[in-house]
Amino acid sequence: MDTLSAPLTIAFDYTRSLGPVLGRFMAGLREHRVLGARTSDGLVHVPPLEYDPVTHEPVTDLVEVSPTGTVVGWTWIERPLEGQPLDRPFGWALIRLDGADTPLLHAVDAGTPEAMSTGMRVRIRWAASPTGHIRDIECFEPGTAEAAGTAVETEPVTIMTTPIRLHYRHSTSAEETGYLRALADGRIVGRRCPACRKVYVPPRVCPACGVATVDEVEVADRGTVTTFCVVNVPFAGQRLTPPYVVAQVLLDGADIPIPHLILGVPAAGVRMGLRVAAIWRDRADWSTTPENIDHFEPSGEADAPYETFAEHL
């Protein structure tokens, strides 16, 4: 059997609160100023530390350092990746800014690797539209810069959002391929453990016996809600309006539940033991994906007794 593979992308916007130290640091970048943290041993750290590594006390003394520095180590990137500072070959470098005691990792737009060297002097190239983000430093370039003039410190940045993207190709096992091809035919199949005889959907190594599942077993597209969660909190990218329910559904003929949406009933009406049936998408939209099943809805059957699913929670 030819196994399936497909490119996949995991993407989300990572949002974090900055606190008093990094908030001032980001606000400084917005004003084209670089702030470092002076710790109890007299060292100035850039980027600033939030806690003193010697005393473990919060850092409060932030000092401005120069936008010019010295490369103390570097490597060359011939083929930049998505999300990196530059879309052309560049150097990743550890740069110790004048007035700082620790190096900052950033990109150097030097043009060629021959133009890079340890000890070279570089300066910050500021982004055209600063927002209070680490990307306000677009990159470094060879040369020196004039020190920034006296500036009034602005309000610290409180929140920073960074998009995260991971592209990869997923290749399925022969067992998973069989499961996905069956879904394209409107069927749900699992495999049985040769030792304990339990049926796993999707097929996998039996977690109890540690052996591969073997015989393919077709299971029903209806089952029983074993446990569930009511989603009440909105979040970015959410497709449904809360409240709605995500439940573990034990399909008839299977020995492990699958997670899925429960619709067609108010969230308050979902309960353990509720019998549900799969609602498939239009057949013209089917492919080798679990998304062929849009959601589950109550089937109208009487609730399953607790003892019938107690071992599958």
Stockholm file with secondary structure:
# STOCKHOLM 1.0

chainA/1-313         MDTLSAPLTIAFDYTRSLGPVLGRFMAGLREHRVLGARTSDGLVHVPPLEYDPVTHEPVTDLVEVSPTGTVVGWTWIERPLEGQPLDRPFGWALIRLDGADTPLLHAVDAGTPEAMSTGMRVRIRWAASPTGHIRDIECFEPGTAEAAGTAVETEPVTIMTTPIRLHYRHSTSAEETGYLRALADGRIVGRRCPACRKVYVPPRVCPACGVATVDEVEVADRGTVTTFCVVNVPFAGQRLTPPYVVAQVLLDGADIPIPHLILGVPAAGVRMGLRVAAIWRDRADWSTTPENIDHFEPSGEADAPYETFAEHL
#=GR chainA/1-313 SS CCCCEEEEEEEEEEEEECHHHHHHHHHHHHTTCEEEEECTTSCEESSCCSBCTTTCCBCCCEEEECSEEEEEEEEEESSCCTTSSCSSCEEEEEEEETTCSSCEEEEECCSSGGGCCTTCEEEEEECSSCCSSGGGEEEEEESCCCCCCCCCCCCCCCEEEEEEEEEEEEECCHHHHHHHHHHTTTCEEEEECTTTCCEESSCCBCTTTCSBCCSEEEECSEEEEEEEEEECSCCTTCCSCSSEEEEEEEETTCSSCEEEEECSSCGGGCCTTCEEEEEECCGGGCCSSGGGEEEEEECSCCCCCGGGTGGGC
#=GC SS_cons         CCCCEEEEEEEEEEEEECHHHHHHHHHHHHTTCEEEEECTTSCEESSCCSBCTTTCCBCCCEEEECSEEEEEEEEEESSCCTTSSCSSCEEEEEEEETTCSSCEEEEECCSSGGGCCTTCEEEEEECSSCCSSGGGEEEEEESCCCCCCCCCCCCCCCEEEEEEEEEEEEECCHHHHHHHHHHTTTCEEEEECTTTCCEESSCCBCTTTCSBCCSEEEECSEEEEEEEEEECSCCTTCCSCSSEEEEEEEETTCSSCEEEEECSSCGGGCCTTCEEEEEECCGGGCCSSGGGEEEEEECSCCCCCGGGTGGGC
//
